[in-house]
């Protein structure tokens, strides 16, 4: 058996279990109890972070190939549209045709941003749906929501917002709880103290 590192999930779970056992004691001094409670909160956060990292790593590996193939398809389509656009400009084609090609190029750029910035902690929703299976309306809505976020990234938004927005549903309760702990903590101050400065 390989030795456990200090930050492995199993080591963190063991330390958390030991801390919780310590907290169950009735005759614990106040300062020891406070330290143990703080340690417990920190261990819970580290364990959740570690587990989320493992999930992201697993999903990144799982969806690497499909994302690679989709990226190749989109890049190939971009090159094709760019060649057509170049021919249209040189040939003096109609203005409407150039506009249509520019629109296609923008859509393909959105698709490329969708693939590149897709959150690694979420199940990947393919851009190119399988033709033999009927598509679920929920999946289509999620795809369109994520494509809209990819458009926002291209328009000058933050790529981090793409991944954080899709995972808000999963962590919203935990994040709110953590924020309320910080707001109540005397060390960090309250929101009133920030308003005075």
N, C-alpha and C positions, 0 to 999 in steps of 0.2 A: 504494500500500500504506500502511495506517495505521501510525503509529509504535507500537512495542511499549512497553507500560508495564513498569515494573520488576517488577511482580508477576504479569504474564501468564504463562500456562502455557509458552508457547514461550520466553520470556525465562528463566524458571526452569530449563527443560530445558537451555538453552544454558549457563547458569552452572554447572549440575550437570555437564554434559559437560566444561566447561573445568576444573572442580575435579578430576574423575576423571582427566583427562589429566595434571594437575599431580601427582597422587598416584602415577601410573605411573613417574615419574622415579626413578631409582635413587639419585642423589646429592643427595637433598633433606635439608635440615637438619631436626633433630628438632622444633624449635619450629614451623617452617613446616608440617611434616607433620601435627602435632597440630592446628594451626589449620585446615588444609585438611580434615582428617577431621571436625572439628566443623562446619565450613561445609557439608560434604557431607551430614551427618546432618540439619542444619537445612534445607537445600534439599530433601532428600527429603521431610521432613515438610511443608514449605510446599507442595510440588508435589502431594502426596497430598491435602492440605487443599483446595487450589485445585480439583483434579479432582473431589473429592467435592462441593464447592460447585456446580460446573458441572452435575454429575449431578442434584443436588437441585433446582436451578433448572429444568433441562430436564423433570424428572418433575413438578414442581409445575405447570408450564405445561401439560404433557400431560394431567394428571388434574384440572385445575381445573374443567372443565365437568362431568364426571361427578360430582365431589364436590359441585358446586353443585346439580345436579339431585337427588342423593340427600339432601342437606341440606334442600332444599325439600320433598321427599316426607316426610321424617321430621318436619319442623316442622309440616306440614299434618296428619299423623297425630296429633301431640301436641295440636294445637288441637282436633281432633275428639274425642280421648279426654278432654281437659279439659272440653269441653262436655258430653259424656256423663256424666262424673263429677259435674259441677255439677247436672245434671238428676237424677241418681240420689240425690244428697244432698237436694235440694229435694223430690223426689217420695217420699222415704222408701222407697226400694227395698230389696231384700234386702241383707244384709251381705255375702254372698258375691259379689254383683255389684260392689259397691264395691271389694272386695279384688281382684277380677279386673281392674278398671279401673286400680287403683293399680299392680298388677303390670305391666300393659301400659305404663303411664306410665314406670315404672322402666326397662323394657326399651328404650323409645324414647329415654330420656335416655342410656342406654348407647350406643345407636346413634349419637346425636348426638355424644357424646364420641369415639366411634370415628372418625367423619368428621373432626371438628375437630382431633384430636390425632394423626392418622395420620402416621407418619414420612415426611417429604418425600423422603428418599433411597431409599425402597423402592417397588417396584411396588405400585400400589393394588389391593387386593382388594375388589371391590364387595360391598356388603351385600346387594343385591338381585340374586340370580343370574339369569342368562339362562335362560328356560324351555326353549328349543329345544336347548341343549347339555347333555350330561351333565356333572355336576360331578366334578372330581378330588377324591379323599379328602384329598390333601395340602393343597389349597386350602381345603377345609372346615376342616381342623385349624388352619391358619394363621389363618383368619377367627375361629374360636372362641378361639384363644389371644389374639389382639388384642382381641377383645370382652371377654375376662376382664381384660386390662390396663386397658381403658376402665372396667370396673366398679371396679377398684382406684382409678383416678383419681377417680371420683365418690365413693368411700368416703373420700377425703381423701388420696390418694396424690399423688405428684409427677408433673405432666404430662411432665416431661423423661424420666422413667423409661419412658414409653410408647415414645418414639422410640429411646432408647438400648438398650432391651431387644431391640427387633426388629433392630437393626443389630449386636448383639454377635457374632452368628455370623460376619459378614463381617470384622470387625476384631479378633476375639479374639486371633489370633496376633500381630498387629502391636502391639496394646496390651500384651500380656504382655511382648513384647520391649522395648518402651519403658519399662515399669515396671522391668524388670530392669536396664536401663541406669542409671536413676535410683538404684536401690538400691545399685549398685556404685560410684557416683560419690562421691568423697570430699567434694566441696563440699556436697552435700545431706545427707551423713551416712548412717548405716545405721539399720535398724530398732531395733538395740540401743541406739543413742544416744537415740532417741525414748522408749524404755521407761524409761531412767534419769531422765528429767525429770519 
